[in-house]
Amino acid sequence: MDTKELLVSDRFGVYVPKCFVDDVDLVAWGLDVGDPDVVCVTNGPDEEWYWEAWDSIMNKAKFVDKDGKVYHLYQDGDLWAVCWDDIADEVESARSFG
């Protein structure tokens, strides 16, 4: 995976969280299918606590790739997997280069 990777496009609107839990390997992201937050988001945006459950998922989900890089979820409309350590390294390199 690169420093960041698009997981779900914002064209899915309020269904971005549901698309994530429906389409990714939850175990690889450190999540359990039976987690109440995952169940809530799986039920869709009509669930009363959908956005709170999504916020909880965003805070606890992490993916570790085969090289040991840790990715976290970041949403700015689109949903991204982001390796913050790599981004910090890129910024530091740019500062020392200039």
C-alpha positions as CSV (number, residue, x, y, z in Angstrom):
1,M,0.0,0.0,0.0
2,D,1.2,3.5,-0.7
3,T,1.3,6.3,2.0
4,K,-2.4,6.8,1.4
5,E,-4.9,4.7,-0.5
6,L,-8.5,5.6,-1.4
7,L,-10.9,3.0,0.2
8,V,-14.3,4.5,-0.5
9,S,-15.2,7.4,-2.8
10,D,-17.4,10.2,-1.4
11,R,-19.8,9.5,-4.2
12,F,-21.4,7.0,-1.8
13,G,-22.4,9.9,0.5
14,V,-23.8,8.8,3.8
15,Y,-23.2,5.2,2.8
16,V,-19.3,5.6,2.9
17,P,-19.2,4.0,6.4
18,K,-21.5,1.1,5.4
19,C,-19.4,0.5,2.2
20,F,-16.3,0.2,4.3
21,V,-17.7,-2.3,6.8
22,D,-19.4,-4.3,3.9
23,D,-16.3,-4.4,1.6
24,V,-13.1,-4.6,3.6
25,D,-11.6,-7.4,5.6
26,L,-12.6,-6.2,9.0
27,V,-10.3,-8.6,10.8
28,A,-7.3,-7.1,8.9
29,W,-8.4,-3.7,10.2
30,G,-8.5,-5.1,13.8
31,L,-12.3,-5.1,13.9
32,D,-14.8,-7.8,14.8
33,V,-17.9,-8.5,12.8
34,G,-19.8,-8.8,16.1
35,D,-18.6,-5.5,17.4
36,P,-21.8,-3.4,18.2
37,D,-20.3,-0.4,16.3
38,V,-19.7,-2.6,13.2
39,V,-23.3,-4.1,13.5
40,C,-24.8,-0.6,13.8
41,V,-22.9,0.7,10.7
42,T,-23.7,-2.4,8.8
43,N,-27.4,-1.7,9.3
44,G,-27.0,1.6,7.5
45,P,-27.5,5.4,8.0
46,D,-31.1,5.0,9.3
47,E,-29.6,3.6,12.6
48,E,-29.9,6.1,15.4
49,W,-26.3,5.8,16.4
50,Y,-24.8,5.3,12.9
51,W,-22.5,8.3,13.0
52,E,-21.3,7.7,16.6
53,A,-20.6,4.1,15.7
54,W,-18.7,5.2,12.6
55,D,-16.6,7.6,14.7
56,S,-15.8,4.8,17.1
57,I,-14.7,2.6,14.2
58,M,-12.6,5.3,12.7
59,N,-10.8,5.7,16.1
60,K,-10.1,2.0,16.6
61,A,-9.5,0.6,13.1
62,K,-5.9,0.1,12.0
63,F,-4.3,-2.0,9.4
64,V,-0.7,-3.3,9.6
65,D,0.8,-4.2,6.2
66,K,3.4,-6.9,5.7
67,D,6.2,-4.4,6.1
68,G,4.9,-3.3,9.5
69,K,3.4,0.0,8.3
70,V,0.4,1.0,10.3
71,Y,-2.6,2.6,8.4
72,H,-5.4,4.5,10.0
73,L,-8.7,5.7,8.6
74,Y,-9.1,9.3,7.5
75,Q,-12.3,10.8,6.0
76,D,-12.6,14.1,4.2
77,G,-15.6,13.1,2.1
78,D,-13.6,10.2,0.6
79,L,-12.4,7.5,3.0
80,W,-8.6,6.9,3.0
81,A,-6.2,4.5,4.5
82,V,-3.3,6.7,5.7
83,C,0.1,5.8,7.1
84,W,0.8,8.9,9.2
85,D,4.4,7.8,9.9
86,D,5.2,7.8,6.2
87,I,3.6,11.2,5.8
88,A,5.6,12.6,8.7
89,D,8.8,11.2,7.1
90,E,7.9,12.8,3.8
91,V,7.4,16.2,5.4
92,E,10.7,15.9,7.3
93,S,12.5,14.9,4.1
94,A,11.0,17.9,2.3
95,R,12.1,20.3,5.1
96,S,15.6,19.0,5.1
97,F,15.8,19.1,1.3
98,G,14.8,22.7,1.0
